[in-house]
Amino acid sequence: MAQHQQPAHSGAAITSLKVQPYQSGAVVLTSPAVDADGWLSADHSQTGDETSPALSWSGPLEVTTWALVVEDPDAPRDQPTLHWLVWNIPGAWTDLRAGLAKTACPEGGDGLVQGLNSHGSHGWLGMAPPQGHGPHRYYFQIFGLDRVLDLPVDTPLAEFVNVLKGAAIARGELVGMFENPDPLLDAPSPARTGSYGRDEGEPRPPTDAEREAGRGGLDHDDPDRHAPHDPDGVVRPG
């Protein structure tokens, strides 16, 4: 019997590629957890506080409820990892606060429901891509719906997507990236950066390789910490 080989990436479509809203309205989704370069804060990872990120949006006024799906299609599994599934967010709301309780019906949610993530628990699942697997993309997908959804709290995503296909008025998307570097492969080389493993301003003696190259040890006064320099610390032209 042939054994199943784990894929490098899921390769399957995320929810927003399966759902076509029946109106042309667009939603603008933003988050303070995603910086100007598109990186998602490590505070929301499994090695951080693993709190759900805050979100804000604007869109059509005729929305009855909002739904949110967060997926990682770069996960090495058959289907994207589902990090967050939320529905029945009141239509009048334009944001979600950070740190929602990891329960199906968090207090103060005004009927909001958090479904099951890929780990089988309710609420936000923090990022935890494999070490050295490269940057992963986390797709925050918000849908404006024309109805309140009467669904069990353990509704599978596949069934939820089928409901969205008939209820979605508008949608929006925000992508945040996160990477879990390999502690060995991605660590700076001590032979190239004199501060590695030391306080930022603490100098160190040159290595044998640096002496052979006519370089001294790097210190906090170097104008370019990676440039070739004389034993006295003067940077040589490239």
C-alpha positions, 0 to 999 in steps of 0.5 A, a space after each residue: 500500500 502506498 504511503 501518503 506523503 506530507 505535502 510541502 504546502 497544502 495547495 488547497 483553495 482558501 475560503 475566499 476563493 470558494 465564495 462569491 458574494 452575490 453583491 459587489 460590495 467590498 470590505 476593507 479589513 485592517 489590524 494593528 497586529 500586521 505591520 507596514 511590511 505585512 508581518 504578523 506580530 509574534 504576540 499572537 503565535 503559540 510561542 507568544 501570548 497566543 491572543 487573538 489579534 484586534 481587527 477593524 473593517 468598513 463595508 456595506 451598511 446592509 450587513 446583518 452579521 459578519 463572519 471571519 475565517 483565518 487560514 494558512 495555506 502554506 501549512 504542510 498538510 492537505 488542507 490549509 490550517 484553520 486558525 480562526 472561525 467566527 460567525 454571527 458578529 453583529 452587523 453594526 460592529 466594525 471591529 473585534 477587540 484583541 484577546 477574545 476568550 477561547 470559548 464558543 460564545 465569549 462573554 460580551 460577544 452579543 451572540 458571536 460564535 467561535 467555531 472549531 479551529 484545526 486543533 479542535 478547540 474554539 477561538 484563535 489558534 496561534 501561529 506555529 509554522 515548522 521551524 525553517 519552513 519559510 514565511 507563512 501567509 495568514 489570510 484574514 477573510 471577512 464576509 458580510 452576510 444577509 442573515 444570522 446563522 443558526 449553526 452548531 458550534 462544532 460546524 466543520 469548515 466545509 459545511 460553513 463554506 457552503 452556507 457562506 455561498 448563499 449568504 455572503 453579500 460582501 467580503 474583504 481580506 487581509 494577509 499577515 506573514 509570520 516565520 518561525 526561523 530555524 535556531 541553527 540554520 537561520 542564526 547569525 554567524 559569529 565569524 561575521 557579526 561580532 555582536 552575536 552572543 554578546 551585548 550590542 556594545 561589547 567588542 570581541 577579539 578578532 577570529 582567526 578567519 578575520 585575522 587572515 583576512 586582515 580584519 579586526 573584531 567588530 565593535 559598536 563603533 563600526 559604521 558597517 558591522 559586516 564590512 571588511 576593516 583593518 585591525 584598528 577597526 577602520 573600514 576598508 573600501 569594498 
